[in-house]
Amino acid sequence: MHICQKETGFSMKQISKLEAILWSIALPGFSQLLMGSYIKGILFVILEFIINVNSHFNQAIMYSFLGEMEKAHLVTNYQWLMFYPCVYMFAMWDSFRMAMPAHEKFSFLPFVFGAYFVTVGLMYSPKLLLFGIYFGPVFLPMIFLIPGLGIGFLIKFIIASKSKLGS
């Protein structure tokens, strides 16, 4: 576990990387608030609400979990929702970074590629069927997260391996 320091030198609350990720999944900004980074935490929470409300994402999530994918598609404002993957994944990475040891490298790669792939999944969600199934604007981007994380971890592993060989 890593102890985070504010720029002012005051000690921040110590949390694990797992706790940071889980609170960020619950709501972007929660981990930052827990660690004492109040400005960033409040900013992420506000961005979450602005994007969520304007994209009608909660309604889309509700319809998706009820199996009403067409309704989820119809209520979604894609122009607003396109901001969500990058803000969400960046807030998650930021909390992870704040909780990780300083010597850890390339941890951003799975988050970055996750954000890229979720965004692409969101763009294809109105039309793409997988195995003849329409997953809609909530579940298709979640499915796209899996290869995004996989590619990010693979690139992280390759870069870390090459940098060890060069040392």
Backbone bond lengths (Angstrom), bond angles and torsions (degrees), N, CA, C in turn:
res aa  C-N    CA-C-N  psi(-1)  N-CA   C-N-CA  omega(-1)  CA-C   N-CA-C  phi
1 M - - - 1.439 - - 1.527 109.14 -
2 H 1.283 115.43 148.63 1.465 122.07 -174.73 1.523 109.15 -116.90
3 I 1.302 116.67 136.15 1.463 120.79 175.66 1.518 108.16 -90.88
4 C 1.311 115.39 123.82 1.467 120.90 -178.39 1.520 109.78 -88.50
5 Q 1.322 116.91 148.30 1.456 122.67 177.93 1.522 109.03 -122.81
6 K 1.298 116.61 135.18 1.463 120.56 170.70 1.518 107.63 -72.63
7 E 1.321 116.08 162.37 1.451 119.89 177.27 1.521 111.15 -62.38
8 T 1.313 117.21 -23.28 1.462 120.47 -179.87 1.519 111.65 -77.74
9 G 1.342 117.36 -10.18 1.451 120.98 179.04 1.516 113.44 96.32
10 F 1.335 118.14 -6.71 1.449 119.93 178.78 1.514 109.89 -75.25
11 S 1.315 115.80 142.95 1.459 120.93 -179.46 1.529 110.11 -73.00
12 M 1.325 115.16 136.78 1.462 120.95 178.13 1.528 108.52 -99.84
13 K 1.313 116.24 162.39 1.454 120.73 178.99 1.520 109.25 -62.18
14 Q 1.288 115.76 138.62 1.458 122.77 -179.84 1.529 108.91 -89.93
15 I 1.337 117.09 124.32 1.460 121.07 173.04 1.521 108.31 -134.97
16 S 1.310 116.24 158.90 1.461 120.63 179.81 1.527 110.41 -80.28
17 K 1.332 115.49 164.63 1.460 120.22 177.42 1.527 109.96 -62.19
18 L 1.332 117.24 -39.19 1.463 120.40 179.66 1.523 110.97 -63.60
19 E 1.318 117.36 -45.20 1.465 120.58 178.26 1.530 110.58 -61.86
20 A 1.338 116.34 -41.01 1.468 120.74 178.66 1.526 110.70 -60.33
21 I 1.328 116.79 -46.07 1.470 121.14 -179.28 1.528 110.62 -65.14
22 L 1.317 117.01 -46.18 1.469 119.60 -176.41 1.525 112.24 -64.43
23 W 1.349 117.91 -40.06 1.462 119.36 176.76 1.517 111.09 -68.13
24 S 1.336 117.57 -34.72 1.463 120.34 177.97 1.520 111.98 -68.92
25 I 1.318 116.61 -33.88 1.461 119.91 175.83 1.526 109.19 -65.39
26 A 1.329 116.50 -40.51 1.464 120.39 179.60 1.527 110.58 -61.31
27 L 1.325 117.21 -48.94 1.462 121.75 176.95 1.520 108.26 -163.11
28 P 1.327 116.92 121.34 1.466 119.10 177.29 1.523 110.68 -55.45
29 G 1.330 114.75 132.34 1.455 121.24 -178.87 1.518 113.40 106.27
30 F 1.332 118.32 -23.72 1.468 120.24 -178.73 1.528 111.44 -61.78
31 S 1.329 117.63 -43.59 1.475 119.86 -179.66 1.515 110.87 -63.48
32 Q 1.313 116.36 -42.41 1.460 119.71 179.56 1.526 110.13 -61.61
33 L 1.337 117.17 -41.28 1.466 120.77 177.55 1.523 110.48 -63.22
34 L 1.334 117.30 -42.81 1.464 120.91 178.95 1.522 112.20 -61.20
35 M 1.328 116.06 -35.07 1.468 120.30 -177.11 1.529 112.47 -87.84
36 G 1.329 117.28 0.72 1.456 120.57 176.47 1.514 115.16 89.61
37 S 1.318 117.02 8.19 1.469 120.65 177.01 1.531 107.09 -92.64
38 Y 1.327 115.47 76.17 1.458 121.88 -168.18 1.524 114.20 -68.50
39 I 1.313 117.67 -39.51 1.467 119.54 -178.57 1.524 110.04 -64.82
40 K 1.350 116.56 -48.95 1.465 119.44 178.09 1.524 110.91 -62.13
41 G 1.316 116.81 -43.67 1.462 120.73 -178.81 1.519 111.86 -59.77
42 I 1.318 116.32 -47.65 1.470 120.55 179.45 1.519 110.69 -64.26
43 L 1.334 117.01 -40.74 1.463 120.89 178.06 1.538 111.03 -60.17
44 F 1.329 117.51 -45.96 1.467 120.32 179.60 1.534 111.79 -64.33
45 V 1.338 116.68 -40.42 1.472 119.73 178.42 1.526 110.09 -64.10
46 I 1.326 117.06 -43.66 1.469 120.34 179.48 1.525 110.64 -63.52
47 L 1.342 117.33 -45.49 1.471 120.29 177.83 1.524 111.08 -59.75
48 E 1.329 116.32 -41.55 1.471 120.94 177.87 1.527 110.28 -56.61
49 F 1.331 116.44 -48.17 1.462 119.63 -178.05 1.526 112.19 -68.21
50 I 1.317 117.62 -42.09 1.471 120.26 179.84 1.527 110.67 -60.90
51 I 1.329 116.23 -49.54 1.469 119.98 -178.79 1.524 110.56 -66.87
52 N 1.328 116.04 -43.49 1.457 120.65 -178.17 1.527 111.91 -60.77
53 V 1.313 116.76 -47.63 1.468 121.08 -178.29 1.526 111.00 -66.77
54 N 1.332 116.95 -46.37 1.459 119.97 -176.92 1.529 113.68 -70.90
55 S 1.329 117.14 -26.18 1.467 119.71 178.96 1.532 111.75 -90.71
56 H 1.329 117.03 -9.60 1.478 122.56 -176.10 1.528 110.62 62.31
57 F 1.330 115.61 35.23 1.458 121.13 -173.78 1.521 113.03 -65.79
58 N 1.335 118.35 -39.84 1.469 119.31 179.09 1.524 111.38 -61.17
59 Q 1.315 116.10 -39.89 1.465 119.93 177.75 1.526 110.27 -65.04
60 A 1.335 117.00 -41.65 1.463 121.06 177.86 1.533 110.93 -63.46
61 I 1.336 116.21 -39.51 1.472 119.79 177.41 1.522 110.00 -63.33
62 M 1.325 116.27 -45.28 1.465 119.91 -179.76 1.527 110.67 -59.97
63 Y 1.321 118.04 -49.60 1.466 121.01 179.02 1.525 111.16 -61.17
64 S 1.316 117.20 -39.65 1.464 120.25 -179.61 1.520 111.42 -63.11
65 F 1.312 116.68 -44.75 1.466 119.28 179.69 1.522 112.32 -69.23
66 L 1.315 116.97 -21.06 1.462 120.92 174.95 1.527 112.07 -87.70
67 G 1.343 116.20 0.24 1.456 120.97 178.68 1.518 114.30 80.81
68 E 1.314 117.72 13.00 1.468 122.55 -178.71 1.527 109.29 -101.62
69 M 1.335 114.95 71.14 1.462 121.25 -173.34 1.528 112.98 -65.15
70 E 1.316 117.38 -35.88 1.470 119.81 -179.85 1.529 110.34 -65.74
71 K 1.339 117.06 -40.89 1.472 119.99 176.45 1.534 110.40 -64.29
72 A 1.331 115.86 -39.25 1.462 119.77 177.90 1.526 110.26 -59.96
73 H 1.312 115.79 -43.45 1.471 120.63 178.45 1.531 110.58 -62.73
74 L 1.315 117.35 -44.48 1.465 121.29 -175.16 1.533 112.99 -67.46
75 V 1.324 118.28 -32.55 1.469 119.30 -178.83 1.527 112.48 -83.65
76 T 1.320 117.15 -16.68 1.459 121.11 -173.90 1.522 112.10 -74.85
77 N 1.327 115.65 130.58 1.457 121.48 170.82 1.538 105.87 -96.67
78 Y 1.316 116.11 98.75 1.463 122.10 -174.02 1.519 112.48 -65.46
79 Q 1.326 117.91 -30.87 1.463 119.88 179.48 1.531 110.92 -62.35
80 W 1.308 117.40 -37.97 1.457 120.82 175.92 1.514 111.81 -78.66
81 L 1.318 117.13 -41.00 1.457 120.76 -175.58 1.531 112.12 -66.71
82 M 1.325 118.03 -22.77 1.462 120.73 178.90 1.537 111.71 -62.33
83 F 1.325 118.09 -23.78 1.465 120.90 177.22 1.528 112.07 -74.55
84 Y 1.311 116.34 -25.49 1.462 121.27 -168.62 1.525 114.85 -61.84
85 P 1.345 119.85 -48.89 1.468 118.34 -175.81 1.528 113.78 -57.69
86 C 1.313 117.57 -42.36 1.466 119.82 -177.77 1.526 111.62 -70.67
87 V 1.317 117.87 -42.19 1.469 120.54 178.21 1.522 109.71 -63.95
88 Y 1.321 116.72 -45.17 1.465 122.32 -178.33 1.525 111.17 -61.90
89 M 1.338 116.34 -50.21 1.459 120.19 -177.62 1.532 111.36 -70.25
90 F 1.335 117.84 -34.34 1.462 119.50 177.80 1.526 110.71 -67.02
91 A 1.318 117.44 -42.99 1.470 120.23 177.99 1.519 110.36 -61.97
92 M 1.332 116.44 -38.16 1.458 120.70 178.93 1.532 110.01 -66.43
93 W 1.342 116.49 -46.11 1.464 119.36 179.41 1.526 110.47 -63.54
94 D 1.319 117.67 -41.80 1.449 120.80 -179.09 1.526 110.95 -59.13
95 S 1.317 117.34 -43.30 1.466 119.30 179.38 1.524 110.80 -68.47
96 F 1.331 117.07 -38.06 1.462 122.07 177.33 1.534 109.24 -62.26
97 R 1.332 115.83 -45.99 1.469 121.97 -179.28 1.522 110.73 -61.51
98 M 1.324 117.25 -40.47 1.456 120.49 -179.78 1.528 111.82 -66.03
99 A 1.325 117.31 -27.00 1.462 121.53 -177.04 1.528 113.41 -95.74
100 M 1.328 118.10 -9.74 1.468 120.16 -174.47 1.524 111.57 -90.66
101 P 1.329 115.95 159.92 1.468 119.56 175.08 1.529 110.75 -63.70
102 A 1.307 116.98 148.88 1.467 121.78 -176.58 1.525 112.70 -62.85
103 H 1.339 117.58 -28.70 1.462 120.41 -176.52 1.534 113.60 -79.78
104 E 1.315 117.87 -10.18 1.465 120.74 -178.87 1.530 109.41 -69.67
105 K 1.332 115.67 133.41 1.465 119.36 -175.24 1.517 111.59 -121.69
106 F 1.300 115.18 154.88 1.461 124.65 173.18 1.527 113.69 63.29
107 S 1.323 117.74 20.62 1.470 120.66 -179.14 1.526 111.81 -67.90
108 F 1.313 117.02 -18.61 1.456 120.91 -178.31 1.524 112.92 -72.26
109 L 1.327 117.92 -23.88 1.468 120.82 -171.75 1.532 114.31 -58.69
110 P 1.332 120.70 -48.34 1.475 118.41 177.73 1.531 112.87 -61.32
111 F 1.322 117.31 -35.45 1.464 120.69 179.58 1.523 111.17 -68.72
112 V 1.328 116.34 -43.09 1.463 120.92 -179.85 1.532 109.99 -64.05
113 F 1.318 117.19 -50.12 1.459 119.38 -179.23 1.520 111.56 -67.77
114 G 1.344 117.15 -31.47 1.460 120.00 173.30 1.518 110.81 -61.12
115 A 1.329 116.88 -44.87 1.466 120.97 179.01 1.525 111.14 -63.28
116 Y 1.337 117.03 -42.96 1.470 120.39 178.60 1.524 110.70 -58.85
117 F 1.324 115.96 -50.26 1.465 120.10 -174.53 1.518 112.04 -69.22
118 V 1.333 118.26 -37.88 1.466 120.42 177.00 1.528 109.68 -62.83
119 T 1.331 116.74 -40.40 1.465 120.48 178.05 1.525 110.78 -62.40
120 V 1.326 117.17 -43.97 1.468 120.43 177.60 1.536 110.08 -63.71
121 G 1.324 116.77 -42.35 1.464 120.26 177.09 1.513 112.18 -59.72
122 L 1.329 116.14 -38.95 1.459 120.82 177.20 1.523 111.02 -64.29
123 M 1.340 116.62 -41.40 1.469 120.24 179.95 1.528 111.47 -64.63
124 Y 1.318 117.08 -36.85 1.463 120.42 -179.22 1.529 113.18 -85.65
125 S 1.305 117.78 -12.16 1.464 120.92 -173.45 1.530 115.97 -59.29
126 P 1.332 121.05 -30.78 1.467 118.02 178.71 1.532 113.84 -66.83
127 K 1.330 118.14 -22.61 1.462 119.85 -171.71 1.527 115.68 -123.89
128 L 1.320 117.57 -25.54 1.461 120.68 -170.47 1.527 112.34 -78.81
129 L 1.320 115.02 130.78 1.465 122.19 172.42 1.526 107.64 -108.93
130 L 1.318 117.23 135.90 1.458 121.60 172.45 1.516 107.90 -111.35
131 F 1.326 115.58 121.02 1.458 121.38 -177.67 1.533 111.42 55.58
132 G 1.335 115.17 34.75 1.458 121.41 178.77 1.520 114.52 77.31
133 I 1.330 117.23 9.45 1.471 121.71 -177.40 1.526 109.34 -111.09
134 Y 1.333 116.03 133.73 1.456 122.09 175.60 1.526 107.88 -91.23
135 F 1.336 117.12 113.32 1.458 122.12 -176.30 1.524 113.70 -91.87
136 G 1.322 117.97 -17.71 1.455 121.52 174.28 1.518 114.76 77.12
137 P 1.346 116.07 -173.99 1.470 122.52 -172.19 1.531 115.32 -77.50
138 V 1.316 117.74 -4.24 1.463 120.02 178.35 1.524 110.44 -105.55
139 F 1.327 117.04 -53.62 1.457 120.20 -172.79 1.528 113.98 -79.02
140 L 1.326 119.71 -33.53 1.469 119.48 178.92 1.534 110.94 -64.37
141 P 1.330 119.72 -46.83 1.466 118.07 176.02 1.537 112.71 -59.87
142 M 1.331 117.41 -34.71 1.464 120.11 177.13 1.524 110.63 -64.99
143 I 1.315 116.87 -38.37 1.468 121.02 177.11 1.531 109.98 -65.12
144 F 1.334 116.58 -40.61 1.465 121.08 179.22 1.528 112.27 -66.55
145 L 1.328 117.83 -21.98 1.463 121.01 177.48 1.528 111.21 -61.39
146 I 1.316 117.22 -35.54 1.471 121.34 -175.59 1.531 111.65 -60.26
147 P 1.346 119.58 -54.25 1.475 116.52 177.47 1.534 112.71 -67.02
148 G 1.321 117.73 -29.34 1.461 119.74 177.09 1.516 111.83 -62.09
149 L 1.335 116.40 -47.38 1.464 119.99 177.26 1.526 110.67 -63.88
150 G 1.328 115.93 -42.30 1.466 120.20 179.94 1.521 112.01 -58.98
151 I 1.308 117.24 -46.87 1.468 121.23 179.14 1.526 110.50 -65.42
152 G 1.326 117.01 -40.97 1.463 120.40 177.57 1.516 112.40 -61.20
153 F 1.345 116.90 -44.59 1.470 120.11 177.83 1.529 111.12 -65.80
154 L 1.334 117.16 -38.35 1.461 121.22 178.59 1.532 110.78 -62.99
155 I 1.326 117.13 -47.50 1.467 120.74 179.03 1.526 110.25 -64.00
156 K 1.320 117.27 -40.12 1.471 121.06 176.74 1.521 110.28 -59.44
157 F 1.329 116.79 -45.13 1.465 121.67 179.57 1.529 111.12 -62.53
158 I 1.334 117.03 -44.87 1.467 121.31 -179.00 1.522 110.90 -63.74
159 I 1.333 117.52 -46.63 1.462 121.10 -179.56 1.528 110.47 -64.84
160 A 1.341 116.20 -43.62 1.477 119.62 179.89 1.518 110.55 -63.90
161 S 1.324 117.71 -39.21 1.475 121.23 179.06 1.525 110.68 -64.87
162 K 1.331 116.90 -43.94 1.469 121.02 179.67 1.526 111.25 -65.95
163 S 1.329 117.13 -37.68 1.471 118.64 -179.61 1.528 110.79 -70.89
164 K 1.339 118.36 -29.79 1.464 121.21 175.42 1.518 111.04 -69.76
165 L 1.342 116.07 -37.66 1.468 119.83 178.90 1.521 110.85 -67.56
166 G 1.318 116.76 -34.50 1.462 121.30 -178.75 1.523 112.71 -76.02
167 S 1.320 118.21 -15.89 1.471 121.49 -177.12 1.508 112.28 -79.36
